[in-house]
Amino acid sequence: PRTLRFYETKELIFPIRQGTRRLYTRRDRARLQLILRGKRFGFSLEEIRQWLLIYRQNGTEAQLRAWIALADRQLDALDRQRRDLDGAVADLRALRD
């Protein structure tokens, strides 16, 4: 519940409020899935929020173009991290041996 409220304050999801209850629509659940997937790929919540906002402002095509640009950038970053990690593993193995 705390995470959901946090996502709400970050304007990532917009549940319907009924008193103290929050009702999450299919759209909110789909957005939550995208948020979790984005976090798994290493995107910040602000990047995810901006990407979701593009759909509301400019539609699907603009959102897809933005996604491709974000994905390309993140893939480059993950490749660099992998190379760094592979180097550290090789150094540690060599030192151990």
C-alpha positions in Angstrom: 0.0 0.0 0.0 2.8 2.4 0.8 4.3 1.9 -2.7 1.0 2.5 -4.4 0.5 5.7 -2.4 4.1 6.8 -3.3 3.4 6.2 -7.0 0.2 8.2 -6.7 2.2 11.2 -5.2 4.6 10.9 -8.1 1.7 11.1 -10.5 2.3 7.7 -12.0 -1.1 6.2 -11.1 -4.5 8.0 -10.5 -6.8 5.8 -8.4 -10.4 6.8 -7.8 -11.0 7.9 -4.3 -14.0 6.9 -2.3 -13.5 8.3 1.2 -10.3 6.7 2.5 -10.4 3.9 -0.1 -8.6 3.9 -3.4 -10.0 2.1 -6.4 -7.6 1.1 -9.1 -8.9 0.8 -12.6 -7.6 -1.5 -15.4 -5.7 1.5 -16.6 -4.0 2.0 -13.3 -3.1 -1.7 -13.1 -1.7 -1.6 -16.7 0.3 1.5 -15.7 1.6 -0.3 -12.6 2.8 -3.2 -14.8 4.6 -0.7 -17.0 6.1 1.0 -13.9 7.4 -2.3 -12.5 8.8 -3.4 -15.8 10.5 0.0 -16.3 12.1 -0.3 -12.8 13.3 -3.7 -13.6 15.0 -2.3 -16.7 16.7 0.4 -14.6 14.6 3.4 -15.5 14.0 6.1 -12.9 10.5 6.8 -11.8 10.8 10.3 -13.3 11.8 8.7 -16.7 8.8 6.4 -16.4 6.5 9.2 -15.5 7.6 11.3 -18.4 7.2 8.4 -20.8 3.7 7.7 -19.6 2.9 11.4 -19.9 3.8 11.4 -23.6 0.9 9.0 -24.3 -1.6 11.4 -22.7 -0.2 14.4 -24.4 0.9 13.1 -27.9 -0.5 9.6 -28.4 0.9 6.2 -29.1 3.3 7.0 -31.9 5.2 9.6 -30.0 5.3 7.4 -26.9 6.7 4.5 -29.0 9.5 6.8 -30.5 10.3 8.0 -26.9 10.4 4.4 -25.7 12.8 3.3 -28.4 15.1 6.2 -27.6 15.0 5.4 -23.8 15.5 1.7 -24.5 18.5 2.4 -26.7 20.1 4.6 -24.1 19.4 2.1 -21.3 20.7 -0.8 -23.4 24.0 1.1 -23.8 24.2 1.7 -20.1 23.5 -1.9 -19.3 26.1 -3.1 -21.8 28.7 -0.8 -20.1 27.7 -2.2 -16.7 28.0 -5.8 -18.0 31.5 -5.1 -19.4 32.6 -3.5 -16.1 31.2 -6.4 -14.2 32.8 -9.0 -16.5 36.1 -7.2 -16.0 35.8 -7.2 -12.2 34.9 -10.9 -12.2 37.9 -11.7 -14.4 40.2 -9.6 -12.2 39.0 -11.2 -9.0 39.3 -14.7 -10.5 42.9 -13.9 -11.7 43.8 -12.6 -8.2 42.2 -15.6 -6.5 44.1 -18.0 -8.7 
